[in-house]
Amino acid sequence: MDSKRITYASIEDYIETFPPEIQLLLQAVRETIRSAAPEAKEKISYQMPTFDLHGNLVHFAAFKQHIGFYPGADGIAAFKDELSAYKGAKGSVQFPLDKPLPHELIGRIVVYRAAQNKSRADMKPGKRKTDA
């Protein structure tokens, strides 16, 4: 095990490790997610800021040249046309630091993912609503 690995207790701890200009971007992404899914809980998962709502909702992280946003493969697929201007992979997208962050798009992706997670939670055995 790598004893030098940094661990974070909270999203705030994570954000505080970055320079002020990056902290502002990370806080803005955090607020966008909070606004789109106010019932989601904050946590650290995979050593990244994460919002949880019936399971992982989205993750985000700062890198040298971009902010990584991780809404999962379904979140990327549902918005693939709008995300086509950005580098990405099956479950992630990279927002360059030298361009404005697409907060409105991030918010819509979070709303989509929240609805998806809620729907999945409602379908779990023992959670199903019965017809009366």
C-alpha positions as CSV (number, residue, x, y, z in Angstrom):
1,M,0.0,0.0,0.0
2,D,1.2,3.5,-0.8
3,S,1.7,5.3,2.5
4,K,2.2,8.7,0.7
5,R,-1.3,8.6,-0.9
6,I,-3.3,11.6,0.0
7,T,-6.8,11.0,1.5
8,Y,-9.5,13.6,1.9
9,A,-12.1,13.8,4.7
10,S,-14.4,16.1,2.8
11,I,-15.0,17.9,-0.5
12,E,-13.8,21.1,1.3
13,D,-10.5,19.3,2.2
14,Y,-10.1,18.3,-1.4
15,I,-10.8,21.8,-2.8
16,E,-8.4,23.5,-0.3
17,T,-5.4,21.6,-1.8
18,F,-5.6,23.7,-5.0
19,P,-4.6,27.2,-6.0
20,P,-7.2,29.9,-5.4
21,E,-8.3,30.2,-9.1
22,I,-8.9,26.4,-9.3
23,Q,-10.7,26.5,-5.9
24,L,-13.1,29.0,-7.4
25,L,-13.9,26.7,-10.3
26,L,-14.3,23.6,-8.1
27,Q,-16.6,25.5,-5.7
28,A,-18.7,26.7,-8.7
29,V,-19.0,23.1,-10.0
30,R,-20.0,22.0,-6.4
31,E,-22.7,24.7,-6.2
32,T,-24.0,23.8,-9.6
33,I,-24.4,20.2,-8.5
34,R,-25.9,21.2,-5.2
35,S,-28.5,23.4,-7.0
36,A,-29.4,20.6,-9.4
37,A,-29.7,17.9,-6.8
38,P,-30.1,19.6,-3.3
39,E,-31.1,16.3,-1.7
40,A,-27.8,14.6,-2.7
41,K,-25.1,14.1,0.0
42,E,-21.5,15.1,-0.4
43,K,-18.7,12.5,0.1
44,I,-15.3,11.5,-1.1
45,S,-15.2,8.5,-3.3
46,Y,-12.3,7.3,-5.4
47,Q,-10.4,10.2,-3.7
48,M,-12.7,12.6,-5.7
49,P,-15.5,14.9,-4.7
50,T,-18.7,12.9,-5.1
51,F,-22.4,13.5,-4.7
52,D,-24.5,10.6,-3.6
53,L,-28.2,10.1,-4.2
54,H,-29.3,6.5,-4.0
55,G,-25.7,5.6,-5.0
56,N,-23.0,7.7,-6.7
57,L,-24.5,10.5,-8.7
58,V,-21.5,12.4,-10.1
59,H,-17.8,12.9,-9.3
60,F,-15.6,15.8,-10.3
61,A,-11.9,16.6,-9.9
62,A,-9.3,19.1,-10.9
63,F,-6.3,18.3,-13.1
64,K,-3.5,20.3,-14.7
65,Q,-5.4,21.4,-17.8
66,H,-9.1,20.5,-17.0
67,I,-11.9,19.8,-14.6
68,G,-13.0,16.2,-14.9
69,F,-16.7,15.5,-14.6
70,Y,-17.9,11.9,-14.1
71,P,-21.6,11.4,-14.6
72,G,-21.2,7.8,-15.7
73,A,-21.7,6.3,-19.1
74,D,-25.4,6.9,-19.1
75,G,-24.9,10.6,-18.3
76,I,-22.4,11.0,-21.1
77,A,-24.5,9.1,-23.6
78,A,-27.7,11.1,-22.9
79,F,-25.9,14.4,-23.6
80,K,-23.4,13.2,-26.2
81,D,-24.2,15.8,-28.8
82,E,-23.7,18.7,-26.3
83,L,-20.6,17.1,-24.9
84,S,-19.0,16.5,-28.3
85,A,-17.1,19.7,-28.1
86,Y,-15.1,18.3,-25.1
87,K,-12.6,15.5,-24.7
88,G,-14.0,12.6,-22.8
89,A,-14.5,8.9,-22.5
90,K,-17.4,6.5,-21.8
91,G,-18.2,7.9,-18.4
92,S,-16.3,11.2,-18.2
93,V,-15.8,14.5,-19.8
94,Q,-13.0,17.1,-19.5
95,F,-13.8,20.8,-19.3
96,P,-10.7,22.8,-20.2
97,L,-9.5,25.3,-17.6
98,D,-9.0,28.0,-20.2
99,K,-12.7,28.0,-21.2
100,P,-15.9,28.9,-19.3
101,L,-17.4,25.9,-17.5
102,P,-20.8,24.9,-18.9
103,H,-22.7,25.1,-15.6
104,E,-26.2,24.9,-17.3
105,L,-25.2,21.7,-19.0
106,I,-23.6,20.3,-15.9
107,G,-26.8,21.1,-14.0
108,R,-29.0,19.3,-16.6
109,I,-26.7,16.2,-16.5
110,V,-27.0,16.1,-12.7
111,V,-30.8,16.4,-12.9
112,Y,-30.9,13.6,-15.4
113,R,-28.6,11.4,-13.2
114,A,-30.7,12.2,-10.1
115,A,-33.9,11.0,-11.9
116,Q,-32.1,7.9,-13.1
117,N,-30.8,7.0,-9.6
118,K,-34.2,7.7,-8.0
119,S,-35.9,5.5,-10.6
120,R,-33.5,2.7,-10.0
121,A,-33.9,2.9,-6.3
122,D,-37.7,2.8,-6.7
123,M,-37.4,-0.4,-8.7
124,K,-35.3,-2.3,-6.1
125,P,-37.1,-5.2,-4.3
126,G,-38.7,-4.1,-1.1
127,K,-38.8,-0.5,-2.3
128,R,-41.5,-1.0,-5.0
129,K,-44.7,0.9,-4.6
130,T,-47.7,-1.3,-4.6
131,D,-50.9,-0.6,-6.4
132,A,-53.7,0.0,-4.0
